[in-house]
Amino acid sequence: MNVHIQVRYYAIAGVGAAVVLNTLLRTFVRLGGVFTTVLIATTIAAGLALLFHWRQGRAPSNAERWRFSALYGGVLGLLYLGLLGMMYMQDTPSPMGLFLFSLHYLCYPVLAWLAFSPRHGNRH
């Protein structure tokens, strides 16, 4: 049970970091596009994977990887759905706009899934 609580905190920290980094880089630094999304998603995924390995002293198990990815991707997915709703209230996005929007979202859970691979933490 304790492992599940820890993974939950990593997912919450990842979502918080995504919100803060996106706000800082997109609003104040005025960076945008897919490159910024990949940069933010990679930074968060690598940081959380390194933090997990440092704090736990081991690589995450497959169950922890699944749980983290589901929580992290699920909460971010809900936030992205809210953002999509706001986009629809202004103007209906084109199919290409929806495709690009989906790619921006998918960067986060996919890169987190890759970073939390159990094989990355087994090297000493």
URFEN-V218946 format. One record per residue. RES is the residue in one small letter. SS is DSSP state (H for helix, E for strand, - for the rest). PHI is phi in radians with two decimals (none if undefined). D_LAST is the distance of its C-alpha to the last C-alpha in Angstrom with 1 decimal. Layout:
# URFEN-V218946
<<RES:SS:PHI:D_LAST> <RES:SS:PHI:D_LAST>>
This chain:
# URFEN-V218946
<<m:-:none:27.6> <n:H:-1.07:25.5> <v:H:-1.11:22.7> <h:H:-1.13:25.4> <i:H:-1.13:26.7> <q:H:-1.09:23.3> <v:H:-1.14:22.9> <r:H:-1.05:26.5> <y:H:-1.16:25.9> <y:H:-1.12:23.1> <a:H:-1.14:25.6> <i:H:-1.12:28.4> <a:H:-1.11:26.4> <g:H:-1.12:25.6> <v:H:-1.14:29.3> <g:H:-1.07:30.4> <a:H:-1.10:28.2> <a:H:-1.10:29.6> <v:H:-1.13:33.1> <v:H:-1.15:32.7> <l:H:-1.13:31.0> <n:H:-1.12:33.5> <t:H:-1.10:36.4> <l:H:-1.12:35.3> <l:H:-1.28:34.6> <r:H:-1.48:37.4> <t:H:-1.60:40.1> <f:H:-1.55:39.7> <v:-:-1.51:37.8> <r:-:1.10:39.6> <l:-:-1.59:36.8> <g:-:-2.65:37.2> <g:H:1.56:36.6> <v:H:-1.16:33.8> <f:H:-1.01:31.7> <t:H:-1.12:31.7> <t:H:-1.08:30.8> <v:H:-1.12:27.8> <l:H:-1.07:26.7> <i:H:-1.15:27.2> <a:H:-1.11:25.6> <t:H:-1.18:22.5> <t:H:-1.06:22.2> <i:H:-1.14:22.7> <a:H:-1.08:20.3> <a:H:-1.15:17.4> <g:H:-1.09:18.3> <l:H:-1.20:18.6> <a:H:-1.14:15.3> <l:H:-1.15:13.5> <l:H:-1.08:15.9> <f:H:-1.04:15.3> <h:H:-1.12:11.6> <w:H:-1.17:12.5> <r:H:-1.32:15.5> <q:H:-1.60:14.5> <g:-:1.27:11.0> <r:-:-2.79:10.3> <a:-:-1.37:11.1> <p:-:-1.20:14.9> <s:-:-1.32:16.8> <n:H:-1.10:19.3> <a:H:-1.14:22.1> <e:H:-1.14:20.6> <r:H:-1.08:20.1> <w:H:-1.10:23.7> <r:H:-1.12:25.1> <f:H:-1.06:23.6> <s:H:-1.09:24.7> <a:H:-1.18:28.1> <l:H:-1.18:28.7> <y:H:-1.10:27.5> <g:H:-1.17:29.3> <g:H:-1.20:32.3> <v:H:-1.17:33.0> <l:H:-1.10:32.6> <g:H:-1.07:34.8> <l:H:-1.13:37.5> <l:H:-1.12:37.4> <y:H:-1.16:37.7> <l:H:-1.13:40.6> <g:H:-1.11:42.3> <l:H:-1.12:41.9> <l:H:-1.13:43.3> <g:H:-1.06:46.2> <m:H:-1.15:47.0> <m:H:-1.13:46.9> <y:H:-1.15:49.4> <m:H:-1.21:51.7> <q:H:-1.44:52.0> <d:-:-2.92:52.3> <t:-:-1.21:51.1> <p:-:-1.22:48.1> <s:-:-1.28:48.4> <p:H:-1.01:46.5> <m:H:-1.17:44.4> <g:H:-1.08:43.8> <l:H:-1.15:42.6> <f:H:-1.10:40.3> <l:H:-1.14:38.8> <f:H:-1.05:38.6> <s:H:-1.12:36.7> <l:H:-1.11:34.2> <h:H:-1.04:33.6> <y:H:-1.13:32.9> <l:H:-1.12:30.7> <c:H:-0.99:28.3> <y:H:-1.16:27.1> <p:H:-1.22:26.3> <v:H:-1.18:25.0> <l:H:-1.17:22.5> <a:H:-1.16:21.4> <w:H:-1.03:21.1> <l:H:-1.19:18.9> <a:H:-1.19:16.7> <f:-:-1.54:16.3> <s:-:-1.09:15.1> <p:H:-1.07:13.0> <r:H:-1.27:11.2> <h:H:-1.23:9.8> <g:H:-1.59:7.9> <n:-:-1.51:6.4> <r:-:-1.48:3.8> <h:-:-2.07:0.0>>
